[in-house]
Amino acid sequence: MRIALIMENSQASKNALVYETLKKVCDHHGFELDNYGMTGAEDKSLTYVQEGLLASILLNSGAADFVVTGCGTGEGAMLALNSFPGVFCGHVQDSTDAYLFSQINAGNAIALPFAKGFGWGSEITLEAIFERLFQGDFGGGYPKERREPEQANKKILDSVKTVTCRPLTEILSSLDRDFVLQTIDRPTFRELFFKHCQDDGIRTTIEEILADLKR
């Protein structure tokens, strides 16, 4: 599994702490971890709305299998991610949330509160969240006897989103071009996305948008 970490401007100073905590758990499970920022003051600013767009690009293209993100409360990031196709994001505040989300909802992203309630010892809370999140196969059910109806509902939700959302390539072409460029015109994105992207259509659309910078 390839995990992507995305953090927005208001919480950029915590990126290193979150990354190292998540990496510890990823290493234990043999997962790959990519840090899409923000990684420092030199990193271009990301808003929580841009987190949503970036997460959708990564998940729909196969450049990532799961996204860990958030904002001050986690609420804005969750709303932004869920507004895009192919993203099923849960709001997670503790290890119980993480486990139930993975077992019942089987989504592909979580949004964490990186300011609200985030203080001394928060790396311990984060590690517990990540450990429980990836404890077992997603969609295992909770309680176990509810596994079949929960999996059925997940399939229904998947099909609903394919109807209610346009393809990502159409969305990328229709969104404000400056908004998209501010999201993807980043050295880290260029390096990691083009290395791991598995969707030729999305790759081509991204290449065409980035080419606008040279015109």
C-alpha positions in Angstrom: 0.0 0.0 0.0 1.2 3.5 -0.8 0.2 6.2 1.6 0.2 9.9 0.9 0.5 12.5 3.6 -0.9 16.0 2.8 -1.0 18.9 5.2 -2.3 22.4 4.6 -0.8 25.8 5.4 -2.1 26.4 8.9 -0.6 23.1 10.2 2.6 23.0 8.1 4.8 23.3 11.2 3.6 19.9 12.4 4.4 18.0 9.1 7.7 16.5 10.4 6.1 15.2 13.6 3.1 13.7 11.7 5.3 12.2 9.0 7.7 10.5 11.4 4.9 9.1 13.4 3.1 7.8 10.3 6.3 6.4 8.8 6.9 4.3 11.9 3.6 2.6 11.4 4.0 2.3 7.7 7.4 0.7 8.1 6.0 -1.8 10.5 3.4 -2.8 7.8 5.7 -2.6 4.9 3.8 0.3 3.4 5.4 3.1 1.2 4.9 6.7 2.5 5.1 9.8 0.3 5.1 13.3 1.9 3.3 15.8 -0.4 3.7 18.6 2.1 3.6 21.0 3.4 7.2 20.2 4.4 8.6 23.7 5.2 8.4 27.4 4.8 9.8 27.1 1.2 6.9 24.8 0.3 4.1 26.5 -1.6 1.0 27.1 0.5 -1.8 24.5 0.4 -5.3 25.2 1.6 -7.7 22.6 2.8 -9.7 22.9 -0.4 -6.5 22.1 -2.4 -6.0 19.1 -0.1 -9.2 17.8 -1.6 -8.2 18.3 -5.2 -4.7 16.8 -4.5 -6.1 13.8 -2.7 -8.5 13.1 -5.6 -5.7 13.3 -8.2 -3.5 10.9 -6.2 -6.3 8.4 -5.5 -7.9 8.4 -8.9 -4.6 8.1 -10.7 -3.3 5.3 -8.5 -0.4 7.4 -7.3 -1.6 6.7 -3.8 -3.8 4.0 -2.3 -4.7 6.0 0.9 -4.4 9.6 1.9 -3.8 11.0 5.4 -4.6 14.6 5.7 -6.3 17.2 7.9 -6.5 20.8 9.0 -7.1 22.6 12.3 -10.3 20.7 13.1 -10.2 18.1 10.3 -13.7 19.1 9.3 -12.8 21.4 6.4 -10.4 18.8 5.0 -13.0 16.1 5.2 -15.6 18.2 3.4 -13.1 19.2 0.7 -11.9 15.6 0.1 -15.5 14.2 -0.1 -16.5 16.8 -2.7 -14.2 15.1 -5.2 -14.7 11.9 -7.1 -13.2 8.6 -6.0 -12.5 9.9 -2.4 -14.2 8.5 0.7 -12.8 10.4 3.7 -13.6 9.9 7.3 -13.1 12.4 10.2 -10.9 10.7 12.8 -10.1 12.0 16.2 -9.0 8.8 18.1 -8.0 5.2 17.6 -11.6 4.0 17.9 -12.7 6.3 15.1 -9.8 5.0 13.0 -10.6 1.3 13.5 -14.4 1.6 13.0 -13.8 3.7 9.8 -11.5 1.1 8.3 -13.8 -1.9 9.3 -17.2 -0.4 8.6 -16.7 2.3 5.9 -13.5 1.0 4.2 -12.7 4.5 2.9 -9.5 5.6 1.3 -8.6 8.8 3.3 -8.8 10.3 6.7 -8.9 13.9 7.9 -7.3 14.6 11.3 -7.6 17.6 13.7 -4.0 19.0 13.8 -4.9 22.0 16.0 -8.0 21.2 18.1 -6.9 19.0 21.0 -3.4 18.7 19.6 -0.9 19.2 22.3 1.6 17.5 24.6 1.8 13.8 23.8 -0.1 14.1 20.5 2.4 11.9 18.7 1.2 9.1 21.0 -2.4 9.7 20.0 -1.4 9.8 16.3 0.5 6.6 16.5 -2.4 4.8 18.2 -4.7 6.1 15.4 -2.4 4.9 12.6 -1.9 1.6 14.3 -5.6 0.9 14.6 -6.4 2.3 11.2 -4.1 -0.2 9.5 -4.7 -3.1 12.0 -6.5 -5.3 9.5 -7.9 -5.5 6.1 -10.4 -2.7 5.4 -14.1 -3.7 5.3 -13.7 -6.5 7.8 -16.9 -5.4 9.5 -17.8 -4.3 13.0 -19.3 -6.1 14.7 -18.2 -9.1 12.6 -21.8 -10.3 12.1 -22.5 -7.0 10.4 -19.8 -7.5 7.8 -22.1 -8.4 4.8 -24.6 -5.6 5.1 -21.7 -3.1 5.7 -19.9 -4.3 2.6 -23.1 -4.1 0.6 -23.7 -0.5 1.7 -20.1 0.4 0.8 -20.7 -0.9 -2.7 -23.9 1.1 -3.0 -22.0 4.3 -1.8 -19.3 3.6 -4.4 -21.9 3.3 -7.2 -23.7 6.5 -6.0 -20.5 8.5 -6.2 -19.8 7.4 -9.7 -23.2 8.8 -10.7 -23.1 12.0 -8.7 -19.5 13.0 -9.6 -18.1 13.8 -13.1 -14.8 12.1 -14.1 -11.7 13.8 -12.6 -10.3 14.7 -16.0 -13.4 16.8 -16.7 -13.2 18.4 -13.3 -9.6 19.3 -13.8 -10.3 21.0 -17.1 -13.3 22.9 -15.7 -11.9 24.2 -12.4 -10.2 27.6 -12.2 -6.8 27.1 -13.8 -4.9 29.1 -11.2 -6.5 27.0 -8.4 -5.4 23.8 -10.1 -1.9 25.1 -10.8 -1.4 26.4 -7.3 -2.2 22.8 -6.1 0.0 20.8 -8.5 2.8 23.2 -9.5 5.1 21.9 -6.8 8.4 20.1 -7.1 7.4 17.4 -4.7 4.1 16.8 -6.6 5.9 16.6 -9.9 8.5 14.2 -8.6 6.1 11.8 -6.8 3.0 12.0 -9.0 4.7 11.2 -12.3 6.7 8.5 -10.7 3.7 6.6 -9.3 0.7 7.7 -11.5 -1.0 4.7 -13.1 -3.7 6.4 -15.1 -2.7 7.7 -18.6 -5.7 10.0 -18.9 -5.1 11.8 -15.7 -1.3 12.0 -16.4 -2.0 13.6 -19.8 -4.4 16.1 -18.3 -1.9 17.1 -15.6 0.9 17.4 -18.2 -1.3 19.7 -20.3 -2.2 21.9 -17.3 1.4 22.2 -16.2 2.4 23.0 -19.8 0.3 26.2 -19.5 3.0 27.6 -17.3 5.4 27.6 -20.2 3.1 29.4 -22.6 
